[in-house]
Amino acid sequence: MSSLLDVPAQLALVLTLAGAGPGHGTPPAPPPLETAAIEPAQTLLDPEPLEGPYRFSESNWLRALREDLPAGEAQAHYGDRIFRTSGGRYYVPSAGERRRVLDARANAALAGRVAEAFASDNAARMRVALHRPATAGDLYIAHVFGPEAAIGFIRLADARPNDLAAKQVPGLAQSAPELMPAGGAPLTLAQLYKRLTEPMRKFARSAGAQAAMRDRAKAQTAALDLKPTIAEAPPPGGAAAQPVPEAFAWHAEVSAAGGAAISQ
């Protein structure tokens, strides 16, 4: 499995746009969130292999393909062959069909649409569960581990930021050693959150991200026939900071550091 710190530019852009979406007003009704499925701390972050240009795991690909695409498009791309167990696991009964569905992760056009839908719905889910807008970094954690696991980890890190990550999420420490320091003091949960979200903060600081955001704003302006001044609105990094509850002080400090790099 490639490093969790290597984030393709196209995925970083999708997550940045979703994080800059309509998250500060009244949130839309979010898709179902399996809050009962949030695992104990020790198993929250357990990464699967990531494949395709948008780096989907098997479980999140099946889930997003079935639940987050519009029904018609989901059925057209095998969504009607994906089933969900009572425990929340998504699967394809036929081994041959399963392989075809998973191989579709290599289809950049399809994977891009699935990534956009998954990120948008995760932003709505997390906005409600966390009582604040999700950052692009939050959405990256949700993209890799699933929204329930991401919410559980962020809540845990907020409640116990100084707990050792290797103790609370030992599976991640074993499967993603690049996240852990080679020597010196072990990471805390707050430091692990910062490490996981650093690629997105670096990306948001990059010139390419700023240009892409301006291009997207101009395209939206043309499509909606809005006033030109809206198209020239500053990207999310330049927007006025929103009030942050005191409980999220460490999180706000991390988020304020700026946006994400594509690789470490």
C-alpha positions in Angstrom: 0.0 0.0 0.0 1.3 3.4 -0.9 1.9 6.0 1.8 -1.2 7.6 3.3 0.8 10.9 3.0 0.8 10.7 -0.8 -2.4 12.4 -2.0 -3.1 12.6 -5.7 -3.7 16.2 -6.8 -7.1 15.4 -8.3 -8.3 13.8 -5.1 -6.9 16.7 -3.0 -8.9 19.2 -5.3 -12.1 17.2 -4.9 -11.8 17.2 -1.1 -10.8 20.9 -1.0 -13.8 21.9 -3.0 -16.1 19.7 -0.8 -14.6 21.3 2.3 -15.2 24.7 0.9 -18.8 24.0 0.0 -22.0 25.2 1.7 -20.9 24.1 5.2 -21.3 27.2 7.3 -25.1 27.7 6.9 -27.9 25.3 7.7 -26.6 21.9 6.7 -28.6 19.7 4.3 -30.1 16.6 5.6 -27.1 14.2 5.7 -27.0 10.7 4.3 -27.4 8.0 6.9 -24.5 7.8 9.4 -23.9 4.4 11.0 -23.1 5.9 14.4 -23.7 2.5 16.0 -21.0 1.1 13.8 -18.3 3.4 15.2 -15.6 1.0 16.5 -13.7 1.1 19.8 -10.7 3.4 19.8 -8.3 0.5 19.2 -9.7 -0.3 15.8 -10.9 3.1 14.5 -8.2 3.7 11.9 -7.5 0.4 10.1 -6.5 1.2 6.5 -7.2 -1.0 3.6 -5.2 -1.0 0.3 -6.0 2.1 -1.8 -6.3 1.8 -5.6 -7.1 3.9 -8.6 -6.4 7.5 -9.4 -8.7 8.6 -6.6 -7.3 6.1 -4.1 -10.4 4.2 -3.0 -10.4 1.3 -0.6 -12.6 -1.7 -1.5 -15.1 -1.0 1.3 -15.4 2.8 0.6 -15.6 2.2 -3.2 -18.5 -0.2 -2.8 -20.2 2.0 -0.3 -19.9 5.2 -2.3 -20.8 3.5 -5.5 -24.0 2.2 -4.0 -25.0 4.9 -1.6 -23.6 8.3 -2.8 -24.1 8.3 -6.5 -27.5 9.2 -7.9 -29.6 6.0 -8.1 -29.6 5.8 -11.9 -25.9 6.3 -12.3 -25.2 3.9 -9.4 -27.2 1.2 -11.1 -25.5 1.9 -14.4 -22.1 1.3 -12.8 -22.9 -1.9 -10.8 -24.6 -0.2 -7.9 -27.5 -2.7 -8.2 -25.0 -5.6 -7.7 -23.7 -4.2 -4.4 -25.4 -5.4 -1.2 -25.1 -4.4 2.4 -25.1 -6.7 5.4 -27.0 -5.9 8.6 -23.6 -5.1 10.1 -22.9 -2.4 7.5 -20.5 -4.3 5.3 -20.8 -3.8 1.5 -20.2 -6.8 -0.8 -20.7 -8.2 -4.2 -21.9 -11.8 -4.1 -20.4 -12.9 -7.4 -16.6 -13.1 -7.4 -16.5 -12.2 -11.1 -18.8 -9.2 -10.7 -16.8 -8.1 -7.6 -13.6 -8.0 -9.6 -15.2 -5.9 -12.3 -16.7 -3.5 -9.8 -13.4 -3.1 -8.0 -11.5 -2.7 -11.3 -13.7 0.2 -12.1 -11.7 2.2 -9.6 -9.2 2.6 -12.4 -11.8 4.5 -14.5 -10.7 8.1 -13.8 -14.0 9.7 -15.0 -16.2 7.4 -12.9 -13.9 7.5 -9.9 -13.9 11.2 -10.0 -17.7 11.4 -9.9 -17.8 8.9 -7.1 -15.1 10.8 -5.1 -17.1 14.0 -5.5 -20.3 12.4 -4.4 -18.6 10.6 -1.4 -16.8 13.8 -0.3 -20.0 15.9 -0.5 -22.1 13.5 1.5 -19.3 13.0 4.0 -19.1 16.8 4.4 -22.8 16.8 5.3 -22.5 13.8 7.6 -19.5 15.3 9.5 -21.0 18.7 9.7 -23.9 17.3 11.8 -21.8 14.8 13.8 -19.0 17.2 14.6 -21.1 20.3 15.0 -18.8 22.2 12.7 -17.9 22.2 9.0 -15.6 19.5 8.0 -12.1 20.6 6.7 -10.5 19.1 3.6 -8.2 17.2 6.0 -11.2 15.7 7.9 -12.7 14.7 4.5 -9.4 13.0 3.6 -9.5 10.9 6.8 -13.1 10.0 5.9 -12.2 9.1 2.3 -9.5 6.7 3.5 -11.1 5.2 6.6 -14.9 5.9 6.1 -16.9 8.7 7.7 -17.8 6.8 10.9 -14.2 6.0 11.7 -13.1 9.5 10.8 -15.7 11.0 13.2 -14.8 8.6 15.9 -11.1 9.4 15.6 -11.7 13.2 15.5 -13.9 13.0 18.5 -11.4 10.9 20.4 -8.5 13.2 19.4 -10.6 16.2 20.6 -11.4 14.6 23.9 -8.0 13.1 24.6 -5.5 14.9 22.4 -2.5 14.0 24.5 -3.1 10.2 24.5 -0.5 8.2 22.6 -1.6 7.3 19.1 0.2 3.9 19.2 -1.9 2.9 22.2 -5.3 4.2 20.9 -4.9 3.2 17.3 -2.2 0.4 17.3 -3.4 -1.0 13.9 -2.5 2.2 12.1 0.8 2.4 13.8 1.6 -1.1 12.5 0.2 -0.7 9.0 1.3 2.9 8.2 4.7 3.3 9.9 5.4 6.4 7.8 3.0 8.2 10.1 5.1 7.4 13.1 8.4 9.2 13.9 11.5 7.1 13.4 12.9 8.2 16.7 12.1 10.5 19.6 8.8 11.0 21.3 5.8 9.0 20.1 2.9 10.8 18.5 -0.1 11.9 20.4 -3.6 11.7 18.9 -3.5 15.4 18.2 -0.1 15.1 16.4 -1.4 12.1 14.4 -4.4 14.1 13.3 -2.0 16.9 12.2 0.2 14.3 10.4 -2.8 12.8 8.5 -4.2 16.1 7.4 -0.9 17.8 6.5 -1.0 16.8 2.8 -4.3 18.6 2.5 -3.0 21.7 4.1 0.0 21.8 1.9 -2.2 21.3 -1.2 -4.4 24.2 -0.2 -1.3 26.4 0.0 -0.1 25.4 -3.5 -0.5 27.7 -6.5 -2.2 24.9 -8.5 -4.9 24.6 -5.8 -5.5 28.4 -5.8 -5.8 28.5 -9.6 -8.1 25.4 -9.7 -10.4 27.1 -7.1 -10.6 30.2 -9.1 -11.3 28.3 -12.3 -14.1 26.4 -10.6 -15.6 29.6 -9.2 -15.6 31.1 -12.7 -17.2 28.1 -14.2 -19.9 28.1 -11.5 -20.4 31.8 -12.1 -20.9 31.3 -15.8 -23.3 28.4 -15.2 -25.4 30.2 -12.6 -25.2 33.6 -14.2 -23.9 35.2 -11.0 -22.2 38.5 -10.6 -18.5 38.5 -11.6 -17.5 39.5 -8.1 -18.6 36.2 -6.7 -16.2 34.4 -9.1 -13.4 36.4 -7.8 -14.1 35.6 -4.2 -11.0 34.5 -2.3 -10.3 30.8 -2.0 -11.1 29.1 1.3 -7.6 29.8 2.7 -8.3 33.5 2.4 -11.8 33.5 3.8 -12.5 35.0 7.2 -12.1 32.6 10.0 -15.3 31.2 11.5 -15.7 31.2 15.3 -14.4 27.9 16.7 -15.7 26.4 20.0 -13.0 26.4 22.7 -13.2 22.6 22.7 -11.7 22.5 19.3 -8.8 24.8 20.1 -6.1 22.3 19.1 -8.0 21.4 15.9 -8.3 25.0 14.9 -4.6 25.6 15.4 -3.8 22.7 13.1 -6.4 23.8 10.5 -5.1 27.4 10.5 -1.7 26.2 9.5 -2.8 26.1 5.9 -3.6 23.5 3.3 -2.1 20.2 1.8 0.8 18.8 -0.1 0.4 16.1 -2.6 3.1 14.1 -1.1 5.4 14.1 1.9 
